[in-house]
Amino acid sequence: MVDEFEFFRKVRAYYNNVPFLVQFTYRLSHRVDKAVTARGSFSCRVNPHTQIVEYVLDLKSDPISRPYSEHSSFLFSNIYDEIPVQVIEYDQHLIQSLRYPLPIEYDWQAFIMSGAEDSINAQTIQQLFRKWRFERSGEPFVDGKLKVERVLLQWQL
């Protein structure tokens, strides 16, 4: 059994800046996807007043760019707008909040790790990337058709 203050202290000490890797692709041209890597880390914040553990992530991708291209066929045509060189970046983004039960008579490390694996995986990062739009100077945003392939949490406890 762990008291709440010790839980708070240990979660902040052990689960601060845990690294992870995201491998994803974006549409370069017709039927051509380009692989990119993003590096990130997540931290856990504990709010003892509301009994909530928050998972917060930082993420920065390798540079992404795409030249303008179009592809036409008999039935349809595809236009791929230019994406100037830029990166996908999230800073202190809240990805999930979990309520922790009291008293803490359970394996709290397994609880934290399970919550991290549920909140930082290919599906949740894909949802985050689905909202991302690439910027162009003075023109509408561009959808890069991002697709998350893998997310690797690098536990080093």
C-alpha positions, 0 to 999 in steps of 0.5 A: 500500500502506498499513501497518496503523497508517495504516489504523487512523488513517485509518479512525478519522479519516474514518469517524467519525460518518458521517450517514445517514437512515432513512425508515420507516412504522408502522401508525397504524390499519387500512390507514393507515401514518404516515411517520417519519424517523430520523437516525443516524450510524455509526462504524468501530472497528478492532481491530488485534489481531483484524484486525476493523473494527466498524460501530457506529451511533447512531440516533434517530427522530422522536416516534411515537405512536398512539391506540387504535383497532379495525376490525371486518369480517365475517371478522376484527377488528383492534385497534391498541393505544395507543402513548404518545409515544416515540422509537426510539433506539439508542446505540453498537449494533454492527451488523456486524464485518468481518475485513480482510485483511493486507497492505493492498494493496487500496483500503481506502476501497472496502472500508470503504464497501462494508462500510458499505453492506452493514451499513447498508441497508433490510434490516438496519435492518428487522431491527433495527426488527423487534426493537423494541417500544414501551413502555406503562406497566404493560402489555405491549409493543406491536408498531408494525408498522415498515416501513423504506422507505429508508436514505440514507448521506450520504458527505462525504469 
